[in-house]
C-alpha cells in the first residue's frame, strides 16, 4: 500500500521536438511504459510560434507569449534607445537583459520564483541551447537553485555541484558536429540527476530536458535513421529515470511528467521570401541597419519588423506575400478577428499581441502530404533544407506535443481527450504541490487526470475563424476549456467556406 509522503514532488522530463506519433513500442518502449502507468494527454498542444525557447518559457510561466514576452527565439526589442535584436540562445544576454529591466525580462513570474517564494526548490538539467537552459530558471543564481547544462559548464549556477558531477562523470560533453546525434550529453545529465542531484538535493521540482530529437531532426530529417537512433537513445535514458521512479521515486511522492515542446514537419520546397519583399519595395536585412526597411528574422517562423510600420507599408508587404504559393497564415495588429492588412488575422488570436511582437507574423504554408520518411506534414521554408525537419509554424504536427503524467495523485491507464497545452504544466505542478496558482497564468491545472477530482470533464468549445483577400483564404482553430483558451492549428484553405465561425461542445454542435 502507498504511504502518503510528507510532501509531493515533481520531475518533468522533456524531449525537444518529439512528435507524439513517434512514441510507439518499437521506438520508445519506456515512454509507452509510462503511458500505461499514467495519464496520456491525447490533445496536447504547444504555443505559437512553435519554437523551443518560447515553449519552454510558457511551460515555466504557465502563460502564453503575449504575457511572458519571449515572442521568438529571436526578436527585435524596440524599447532600447536603438532597436536591438535579441537572440535568446545567449544565456549571458538573458541574464543581462533581466538585470537591465530590474528583473522584468519576463512579464510574469516563473516557476523558480514561485517555488522560492513558497520555500520550495527547482533544479534544472538541460542539454538544449545555453539560452534555453537559462530560461528554464533564469533567476536560479538569485535563489541559490541548481542549473546544469549538458554542453556549457560555464552556465552552471553552482560551481560545487558542477565539480561533484564532473568528478563522478567526467567533463561536461562537448557539442558534437552537425549531423551527429547529441547522445553523450543526454546520458551525462541523466546520471547527474540520478547519482548527484536527487540523492543530495531532492528538489521539489526538477526539469530534465533532453535536446534530442530536435537536433537530429534539423540536421538529418525527422524520420531519418540517425534521428530514430537519437529517439531510441533518449528513451533508454528515460528508461533509467523510469526504473528509479518505479523503485524509489513514486513511493517518495514524486510525480513524473514526460513532455515535448513541439513537433516537426519536413521542408519540401524553398520560398522566395526576401525576393518577394524586395519586389514590393522593401530592402531587407537580418538586423537593424541604415537603409533597411524590413528586418526579417531568420528561421522557420516568419517575423518581419518594419522600419516604418505604417498601415500602408504593412498592407503592401502582406499583399505581396499572400500572392505567393509559400505563404501560410498571416497575422498583424487588428481588431476582433481581422488584422489591419486584408487577408490577415489579428495577432491577438494567436497570443502574439505584445510590444516585442513583429509587425507581420506569418507561417510558411504546410500540408498533410507525406515526407520521404512516410510522416505526415510538409512545409515550405526560406531557410530550412529540403528533406529536413523544421518547426515554428501552425501545422498540426508542429503544434502537437507529447504529454504524459503519472504519480500517486494521477489516474493510471487513462487517456484524456480534453484539449490541453504546455501552459498547463506549471499550474498542474503547483496544484500537485498544494501551492496556489497565480493570476498571471493562462493555463489551468489538469484536474481531469487527478484521481480525487470526481471525473468532471471541463466544458470544451471549439471555434474556427476565417478571413480572406481575393483567392487567399486562411482558417484558424482555437479551443476553450473552461476559462483557458488554446491555439490548435491554422492553415490556408483552398476554397471558401460559408461559415465564419463554428462552435461545438461535447454535447451537440452550435453554429453561429
Secondary structure as the mmCIF struct_conf table of DSSP 4:
data_model
#
loop_
_struct_conf.conf_type_id
_struct_conf.id
_struct_conf.beg_label_comp_id
_struct_conf.beg_label_asym_id
_struct_conf.beg_label_seq_id
_struct_conf.end_label_comp_id
_struct_conf.end_label_asym_id
_struct_conf.end_label_seq_id
HELX_LH_PP_P HELX_LH_PP_P1 UNK A 2 UNK A 5
BEND BEND1 UNK A 6 UNK A 7
STRN STRN1 UNK A 9 UNK A 15
TURN_TY1_P TURN_TY1_P1 UNK A 16 UNK A 17
HELX_RH_3T_P HELX_RH_3T_P1 UNK A 20 UNK A 22
TURN_TY1_P TURN_TY1_P2 UNK A 25 UNK A 27
HELX_RH_AL_P HELX_RH_AL_P1 UNK A 29 UNK A 37
BEND BEND2 UNK A 38 UNK A 38
STRN STRN2 UNK A 39 UNK A 41
TURN_TY1_P TURN_TY1_P3 UNK A 42 UNK A 43
STRN STRN3 UNK A 44 UNK A 45
BEND BEND3 UNK A 48 UNK A 49
HELX_RH_AL_P HELX_RH_AL_P2 UNK A 52 UNK A 61
TURN_TY1_P TURN_TY1_P4 UNK A 62 UNK A 62
BEND BEND4 UNK A 63 UNK A 63
HELX_RH_AL_P HELX_RH_AL_P3 UNK A 65 UNK A 68
BEND BEND5 UNK A 72 UNK A 73
STRN STRN4 UNK A 74 UNK A 77
TURN_TY1_P TURN_TY1_P5 UNK A 78 UNK A 79
BEND BEND6 UNK A 80 UNK A 82
STRN STRN5 UNK A 84 UNK A 87
TURN_TY1_P TURN_TY1_P6 UNK A 88 UNK A 89
HELX_RH_AL_P HELX_RH_AL_P4 UNK A 91 UNK A 100
TURN_TY1_P TURN_TY1_P7 UNK A 101 UNK A 102
BEND BEND7 UNK A 103 UNK A 103
BEND BEND8 UNK A 105 UNK A 108
HELX_RH_AL_P HELX_RH_AL_P5 UNK A 111 UNK A 117
TURN_TY1_P TURN_TY1_P8 UNK A 118 UNK A 119
STRN STRN6 UNK A 122 UNK A 126
BEND BEND9 UNK A 128 UNK A 128
HELX_RH_AL_P HELX_RH_AL_P6 UNK A 130 UNK A 135
TURN_TY1_P TURN_TY1_P9 UNK A 136 UNK A 139
HELX_RH_AL_P HELX_RH_AL_P7 UNK A 140 UNK A 143
TURN_TY1_P TURN_TY1_P10 UNK A 144 UNK A 144
STRN STRN7 UNK A 147 UNK A 149
BEND BEND10 UNK A 150 UNK A 151
HELX_RH_3T_P HELX_RH_3T_P2 UNK A 153 UNK A 155
BEND BEND11 UNK A 157 UNK A 157
HELX_RH_AL_P HELX_RH_AL_P8 UNK A 159 UNK A 169
BEND BEND12 UNK A 171 UNK A 171
HELX_LH_PP_P HELX_LH_PP_P2 UNK A 172 UNK A 177
TURN_TY1_P TURN_TY1_P11 UNK A 178 UNK A 179
BEND BEND13 UNK A 180 UNK A 180
HELX_RH_AL_P HELX_RH_AL_P9 UNK A 184 UNK A 192
HELX_RH_PI_P HELX_RH_PI_P1 UNK A 193 UNK A 197
HELX_RH_AL_P HELX_RH_AL_P10 UNK A 198 UNK A 201
BEND BEND14 UNK A 204 UNK A 204
STRN STRN8 UNK A 205 UNK A 210
TURN_TY1_P TURN_TY1_P12 UNK A 212 UNK A 213
HELX_RH_AL_P HELX_RH_AL_P11 UNK A 214 UNK A 220
TURN_TY1_P TURN_TY1_P13 UNK A 222 UNK A 223
BEND BEND15 UNK A 224 UNK A 224
HELX_RH_AL_P HELX_RH_AL_P12 UNK A 225 UNK A 244
HELX_RH_PI_P HELX_RH_PI_P2 UNK A 245 UNK A 249
HELX_RH_3T_P HELX_RH_3T_P3 UNK A 250 UNK A 252
TURN_TY1_P TURN_TY1_P14 UNK A 253 UNK A 253
STRN STRN9 UNK A 254 UNK A 259
BEND BEND16 UNK A 261 UNK A 261
STRN STRN10 UNK A 265 UNK A 270
HELX_RH_AL_P HELX_RH_AL_P13 UNK A 273 UNK A 279
TURN_TY1_P TURN_TY1_P15 UNK A 280 UNK A 281
STRN STRN11 UNK A 284 UNK A 285
BEND BEND17 UNK A 286 UNK A 287
TURN_TY1_P TURN_TY1_P16 UNK A 290 UNK A 291
BEND BEND18 UNK A 293 UNK A 293
STRN STRN12 UNK A 294 UNK A 297
BEND BEND19 UNK A 299 UNK A 301
STRN STRN13 UNK A 302 UNK A 306
TURN_TY1_P TURN_TY1_P17 UNK A 307 UNK A 308
HELX_RH_AL_P HELX_RH_AL_P14 UNK A 311 UNK A 321
TURN_TY1_P TURN_TY1_P18 UNK A 322 UNK A 323
BEND BEND20 UNK A 324 UNK A 324
TURN_TY1_P TURN_TY1_P19 UNK A 325 UNK A 326
STRN STRN14 UNK A 327 UNK A 332
BEND BEND21 UNK A 333 UNK A 333
STRN STRN15 UNK A 334 UNK A 334
BEND BEND22 UNK A 335 UNK A 337
STRN STRN16 UNK A 338 UNK A 339
BEND BEND23 UNK A 340 UNK A 341
TURN_TY1_P TURN_TY1_P20 UNK A 342 UNK A 343
HELX_LH_PP_P HELX_LH_PP_P3 UNK A 344 UNK A 344
STRN STRN17 UNK A 345 UNK A 346
HELX_RH_3T_P HELX_RH_3T_P4 UNK A 347 UNK A 350
TURN_TY1_P TURN_TY1_P21 UNK A 351 UNK A 351
BEND BEND24 UNK A 354 UNK A 354
TURN_TY1_P TURN_TY1_P22 UNK A 355 UNK A 356
BEND BEND25 UNK A 357 UNK A 357
BEND BEND26 UNK A 359 UNK A 359
STRN STRN18 UNK A 360 UNK A 364
STRN STRN19 UNK A 366 UNK A 370
TURN_TY1_P TURN_TY1_P23 UNK A 372 UNK A 373
BEND BEND27 UNK A 374 UNK A 374
STRN STRN20 UNK A 376 UNK A 381
BEND BEND28 UNK A 382 UNK A 384
HELX_LH_PP_P HELX_LH_PP_P4 UNK A 385 UNK A 385
TURN_TY1_P TURN_TY1_P24 UNK A 386 UNK A 387
BEND BEND29 UNK A 388 UNK A 388
STRN STRN21 UNK A 389 UNK A 390
BEND BEND30 UNK A 392 UNK A 393
HELX_RH_AL_P HELX_RH_AL_P15 UNK A 396 UNK A 399
STRN STRN22 UNK A 400 UNK A 400
STRN STRN23 UNK A 403 UNK A 406
BEND BEND31 UNK A 407 UNK A 407
TURN_TY1_P TURN_TY1_P25 UNK A 408 UNK A 409
STRN STRN24 UNK A 410 UNK A 410
BEND BEND32 UNK A 412 UNK A 413
STRN STRN25 UNK A 414 UNK A 416
BEND BEND33 UNK A 418 UNK A 418
STRN STRN26 UNK A 420 UNK A 421
TURN_TY1_P TURN_TY1_P26 UNK A 422 UNK A 423
HELX_RH_AL_P HELX_RH_AL_P16 UNK A 424 UNK A 433
TURN_TY1_P TURN_TY1_P27 UNK A 434 UNK A 434
HELX_LH_PP_P HELX_LH_PP_P5 UNK A 436 UNK A 438
TURN_TY1_P TURN_TY1_P28 UNK A 439 UNK A 440
BEND BEND34 UNK A 443 UNK A 443
HELX_RH_3T_P HELX_RH_3T_P5 UNK A 447 UNK A 449
STRN STRN27 UNK A 450 UNK A 450
TURN_TY1_P TURN_TY1_P29 UNK A 451 UNK A 452
BEND BEND35 UNK A 453 UNK A 453
TURN_TY1_P TURN_TY1_P30 UNK A 454 UNK A 455
HELX_LH_PP_P HELX_LH_PP_P6 UNK A 456 UNK A 459
STRN STRN28 UNK A 460 UNK A 469
TURN_TY1_P TURN_TY1_P31 UNK A 470 UNK A 471
STRN STRN29 UNK A 472 UNK A 481
TURN_TY1_P TURN_TY1_P32 UNK A 482 UNK A 483
STRN STRN30 UNK A 484 UNK A 492
BEND BEND36 UNK A 494 UNK A 495
BEND BEND37 UNK A 498 UNK A 498
BEND BEND38 UNK A 500 UNK A 500
STRN STRN31 UNK A 501 UNK A 504
BEND BEND39 UNK A 506 UNK A 508
STRN STRN32 UNK A 509 UNK A 511
#
